[in-house]
Amino acid sequence: MPAFAFANEIIPVFSRKAIFGYPAMVAASVGIAFISFTVWAHHMFTVGMGAVANTAFVLSTMVIAVPTGIKIFNWLATIWGGKVRLTVPMLFCIGFLFQFTVAGLTGIMLGVAPFNWQLHNSYFVVAHFHYVILGGIFFCLFGAFYYWFPKMTGRMMDETLGKWHFWMFVLGFHLTFDFMHIPGLLGMPREIYTYEPGHHWAIWNMIVTIGAFVQAIAVLIFVFNLVRSCFKGKLAGNDPWDAWTLEWTTTSPPPSYNFATEPTVRSRRPLWDLKHPEEPDWEYELRTENEMAAK
């Protein structure tokens, strides 16, 4: 859920559009929060719960894909037709959209009890899990670091190093976790430290290991960029992204008291209201969504 929140903040700013279908996005978040309480036993299809319990958790696992899909389509609709700026935070969010969609699809596959019975406790499950954690959460987390670092420190992170970080991490991620699905399909169990030759797993594990080292190099680039930018980064100013939310109305970094006077918030994008008092937030969103519907 925090990763979804990061994407909700970053994607509209760099698409130069209000987020598409805001009420549906909120409803989807609430739906995911509630339905997620009913999916936990899809990790337990092989323990003998019985047909009724298996069926119930298969259905709940399928249902949770609906609000998740709504969020994906809303983010894509926000990008569609926008004046997209491919800054580092936006690149990480675009990577998140693709990879989290793939993670959702493999999650649906594992939500089918007979399929799960064959692949339970295999490397296929490990690959799916890391598609969610790294491909989803970590990509949004990296995007959030680049987005809010100027507000926290008053300095910008280096954009060139950030793009090296992004592309290296994407390459390493897909080398590792795309190819990790294959030994899982070939029957390789997880949580083993060695295995006998002749299972045809070795070449795939070699590719996976190479990808892990590429990811490690990417993270080192990120750490170097983070430390270097703290001392030598370009001064950010109050609002380097031309953003819309309240934190960008104060200095970077903010004073200890945040705001000298309590700000009045009349919309979801208060800084937009200050920049464009002639066009209320709801009118802009209505016009944007009508243009999308016409297209």
C-alpha positions as CSV (number, residue, x, y, z in Angstrom):
1,M,0.0,0.0,0.0
2,P,2.8,2.5,0.7
3,A,4.2,1.7,-2.8
4,F,0.8,2.5,-4.3
5,A,0.8,5.8,-2.5
6,F,4.3,6.7,-3.9
7,A,3.0,6.0,-7.4
8,N,-0.1,8.0,-6.8
9,E,2.1,11.0,-5.9
10,I,4.8,10.7,-8.5
11,I,2.9,9.6,-11.7
12,P,0.5,12.6,-11.9
13,V,3.3,15.1,-11.4
14,F,5.5,13.8,-14.2
15,S,2.5,13.1,-16.5
16,R,1.3,16.7,-15.9
17,K,-2.2,15.4,-15.3
18,A,-4.5,14.9,-12.4
19,I,-4.7,11.3,-11.4
20,F,-7.4,9.6,-13.6
21,G,-10.5,8.2,-11.8
22,Y,-9.6,9.3,-8.3
23,P,-12.7,7.9,-6.6
24,A,-12.1,4.5,-8.3
25,M,-8.5,4.6,-7.2
26,V,-9.6,5.2,-3.5
27,A,-12.2,2.4,-3.7
28,A,-9.6,0.0,-5.2
29,S,-7.3,0.8,-2.3
30,V,-10.0,0.1,0.3
31,G,-11.0,-3.1,-1.6
32,I,-7.4,-4.4,-1.6
33,A,-7.1,-3.6,2.1
34,F,-10.2,-5.7,3.0
35,I,-9.8,-8.5,0.5
36,S,-6.2,-9.0,1.5
37,F,-7.4,-10.4,4.9
38,T,-9.0,-13.3,3.1
39,V,-6.3,-14.6,0.8
40,W,-3.6,-15.9,3.2
41,A,-4.4,-19.6,2.8
42,H,-3.4,-19.5,-0.9
43,H,0.0,-20.4,0.6
44,M,-1.5,-23.5,2.0
45,F,-3.2,-25.4,-0.8
46,T,-0.9,-28.4,-0.3
47,V,-1.6,-29.0,3.4
48,G,-5.0,-30.7,3.0
49,M,-7.5,-28.0,3.8
50,G,-10.2,-29.6,1.7
51,A,-12.1,-28.7,-1.5
52,V,-14.4,-26.1,0.1
53,A,-11.6,-24.1,1.8
54,N,-9.4,-24.4,-1.3
55,T,-12.2,-23.0,-3.5
56,A,-12.9,-20.1,-1.1
57,F,-9.3,-19.0,-1.1
58,V,-8.9,-19.5,-4.9
59,L,-11.9,-17.2,-5.4
60,S,-10.6,-14.5,-3.0
61,T,-7.2,-14.6,-4.7
62,M,-8.9,-14.0,-8.0
63,V,-11.1,-11.3,-6.7
64,I,-8.2,-9.2,-5.3
65,A,-6.9,-8.9,-8.9
66,V,-9.9,-6.7,-9.8
67,P,-9.1,-3.7,-7.6
68,T,-5.4,-4.1,-8.3
69,G,-6.2,-4.1,-12.1
70,I,-8.3,-0.9,-11.6
71,K,-5.3,0.8,-10.1
72,I,-3.0,-0.3,-12.9
73,F,-5.5,1.0,-15.6
74,N,-5.9,4.3,-13.7
75,W,-2.2,4.9,-13.6
76,L,-1.9,4.0,-17.3
77,A,-4.8,6.4,-18.1
78,T,-3.1,9.1,-16.1
79,I,0.1,8.7,-18.3
80,W,-1.9,8.4,-21.5
81,G,-2.1,11.7,-23.3
82,G,0.0,13.5,-20.6
83,K,3.1,15.5,-21.1
84,V,5.3,12.8,-19.7
85,R,8.7,13.8,-18.3
86,L,11.0,10.8,-18.0
87,T,12.8,11.8,-14.9
88,V,14.3,9.1,-12.7
89,P,11.3,9.0,-10.3
90,M,9.0,8.5,-13.3
91,L,11.2,5.8,-14.8
92,F,11.1,3.8,-11.6
93,C,7.3,4.2,-11.5
94,I,7.0,3.0,-15.1
95,G,9.1,0.0,-14.3
96,F,6.9,-0.6,-11.3
97,L,3.8,-0.6,-13.5
98,F,5.1,-3.3,-15.9
99,Q,6.7,-5.5,-13.2
100,F,3.8,-5.3,-10.8
101,T,1.4,-6.3,-13.6
102,V,3.6,-9.4,-14.3
103,A,3.7,-10.2,-10.6
104,G,-0.1,-10.0,-10.5
105,L,-0.4,-12.4,-13.4
106,T,2.0,-15.0,-11.8
107,G,0.0,-14.5,-8.6
108,I,-3.2,-15.4,-10.4
109,M,-1.4,-18.5,-11.7
110,L,-0.4,-19.5,-8.2
111,G,-3.9,-18.8,-7.0
112,V,-5.2,-21.7,-9.1
113,A,-5.0,-24.6,-6.6
114,P,-4.0,-27.4,-9.0
115,F,-1.2,-25.3,-10.6
116,N,-0.1,-24.2,-7.1
117,W,0.0,-27.9,-6.0
118,Q,2.7,-28.5,-8.7
119,L,4.8,-25.4,-8.0
120,H,4.4,-25.0,-4.2
121,N,7.7,-24.5,-2.5
122,S,9.5,-24.1,-5.8
123,Y,11.7,-21.4,-7.3
124,F,8.7,-20.2,-9.3
125,V,7.1,-19.0,-6.0
126,V,10.4,-17.3,-5.1
127,A,10.4,-15.5,-8.5
128,H,6.8,-14.4,-8.1
129,F,7.4,-13.1,-4.6
130,H,10.4,-11.0,-5.7
131,Y,8.5,-9.7,-8.6
132,V,6.2,-8.2,-6.0
133,I,8.8,-7.1,-3.5
134,L,11.5,-5.8,-5.8
135,G,9.6,-5.2,-9.0
136,G,6.8,-3.5,-7.2
137,I,7.7,-2.1,-3.7
138,F,11.4,-1.4,-4.2
139,F,11.0,0.3,-7.6
140,C,8.5,2.6,-6.1
141,L,10.7,3.1,-3.0
142,F,13.6,4.1,-5.2
143,G,11.4,6.5,-7.1
144,A,10.3,8.0,-3.8
145,F,13.9,8.5,-2.8
146,Y,14.7,10.4,-5.9
147,Y,11.4,12.4,-5.7
148,W,11.6,13.5,-2.0
149,F,15.3,13.7,-1.6
150,P,15.4,17.3,-2.6
151,K,12.7,18.2,-0.1
152,M,14.6,16.3,2.7
153,T,18.1,17.7,2.0
154,G,17.7,20.8,-0.2
155,R,19.8,19.2,-2.9
156,M,19.1,17.2,-6.1
157,M,20.3,13.7,-6.7
158,D,22.4,13.3,-9.9
159,E,20.0,12.5,-12.8
160,T,22.7,10.7,-14.9
161,L,23.7,8.5,-12.0
162,G,20.1,7.9,-11.3
163,K,19.4,6.7,-14.8
164,W,22.5,4.4,-14.6
165,H,21.0,3.0,-11.4
166,F,17.6,2.5,-13.0
167,W,18.8,0.7,-16.2
168,M,21.3,-1.4,-14.4
169,F,18.7,-2.4,-11.8
170,V,16.1,-3.2,-14.5
171,L,18.7,-5.3,-16.4
172,G,19.8,-7.2,-13.2
173,F,16.2,-7.6,-12.0
174,H,15.0,-9.3,-15.2
175,L,18.1,-11.4,-15.5
176,T,17.5,-12.7,-12.0
177,F,13.8,-13.1,-11.6
178,D,12.6,-13.7,-15.2
179,F,14.9,-16.7,-15.5
180,M,14.3,-17.9,-11.9
181,H,10.8,-19.0,-13.0
182,I,12.3,-21.6,-15.3
183,P,14.1,-23.8,-12.7
184,G,10.9,-23.5,-10.7
185,L,8.9,-25.0,-13.6
186,L,11.6,-27.7,-13.9
187,G,11.1,-28.7,-10.3
188,M,13.8,-26.9,-8.3
189,P,12.7,-26.5,-4.7
190,R,13.5,-23.3,-2.7
191,E,15.6,-23.1,0.4
192,I,18.3,-25.5,-0.8
193,Y,22.0,-24.6,-0.9
194,T,23.2,-27.2,-3.4
195,Y,21.8,-29.9,-5.7
196,E,22.9,-32.9,-7.7
197,P,24.0,-32.4,-11.4
198,G,21.7,-33.5,-14.2
199,H,18.6,-31.6,-13.2
200,H,19.2,-28.9,-16.0
201,W,19.1,-26.1,-13.4
202,A,22.7,-25.0,-13.5
203,I,22.6,-22.7,-16.5
204,W,19.5,-20.9,-15.2
205,N,21.0,-20.5,-11.8
206,M,24.1,-19.0,-13.4
207,I,22.1,-16.4,-15.2
208,V,20.2,-15.7,-12.0
209,T,23.5,-15.2,-10.1
210,I,24.8,-12.8,-12.8
211,G,21.6,-10.8,-12.6
212,A,22.0,-10.5,-8.8
213,F,25.5,-9.1,-9.2
214,V,24.2,-6.6,-11.7
215,Q,21.5,-5.5,-9.2
216,A,24.2,-5.1,-6.5
217,I,26.2,-2.8,-8.8
218,A,23.1,-0.8,-9.4
219,V,22.5,-0.4,-5.6
220,L,26.1,0.7,-5.1
221,I,25.5,3.4,-7.8
222,F,22.5,4.5,-5.8
223,V,24.3,4.6,-2.5
224,F,27.2,6.6,-4.1
225,N,24.7,9.0,-5.7
226,L,22.9,9.4,-2.3
227,V,26.0,10.2,-0.3
228,R,27.6,12.4,-3.0
229,S,24.4,14.3,-3.5
230,C,24.1,15.1,0.2
231,F,27.3,17.2,-0.1
232,K,27.7,18.1,-3.8
233,G,24.2,17.9,-5.2
234,K,22.7,20.8,-7.1
235,L,20.6,23.1,-4.9
236,A,17.0,22.1,-5.3
237,G,14.9,25.1,-4.4
238,N,11.5,24.8,-2.9
239,D,9.8,23.0,-5.7
240,P,12.2,21.5,-8.3
241,W,9.5,19.2,-9.8
242,D,6.8,21.8,-10.3
243,A,4.7,19.6,-8.0
244,W,1.2,20.1,-6.6
245,T,1.1,18.9,-3.0
246,L,1.6,20.8,0.2
247,E,5.1,19.8,1.1
248,W,6.5,21.7,-1.9
249,T,5.1,25.0,-0.7
250,T,7.8,25.3,2.0
251,T,11.6,25.5,1.9
252,S,13.9,22.5,1.2
253,P,14.6,21.2,3.7
254,P,11.5,22.3,5.7
255,P,12.0,24.3,8.9
256,S,11.5,22.4,12.1
257,Y,8.0,23.9,12.6
258,N,7.0,23.0,8.9
259,F,4.6,26.0,8.4
260,A,4.6,29.3,10.2
261,T,0.8,29.4,9.8
262,E,-1.5,26.5,9.3
263,P,-2.2,26.2,5.6
264,T,-5.8,26.0,4.3
265,V,-6.3,23.0,2.0
266,R,-9.3,23.2,-0.4
267,S,-8.5,20.4,-2.8
268,R,-6.2,17.4,-3.3
269,R,-3.6,19.6,-5.0
270,P,-3.2,22.7,-2.9
271,L,-0.1,23.9,-4.6
272,W,-1.9,23.8,-7.9
273,D,-4.5,26.1,-6.4
274,L,-1.8,28.6,-5.5
275,K,-0.2,28.5,-8.9
276,H,-3.4,28.5,-10.9
277,P,-6.1,30.2,-8.9
278,E,-8.1,30.8,-12.0
279,E,-8.7,27.1,-12.6
280,P,-10.1,25.1,-9.6
281,D,-8.7,21.6,-9.2
282,W,-12.1,19.8,-9.8
283,E,-12.5,21.7,-13.1
284,Y,-9.1,20.7,-14.3
285,E,-9.8,17.0,-13.5
286,L,-13.2,17.1,-15.1
287,R,-11.7,18.6,-18.3
288,T,-8.9,16.1,-18.4
289,E,-11.2,13.1,-17.9
290,N,-13.6,14.4,-20.6
291,E,-10.6,14.7,-23.0
292,M,-9.6,11.1,-22.2
293,A,-13.1,9.9,-22.8
294,A,-13.3,11.6,-26.1
295,K,-10.0,10.0,-27.2
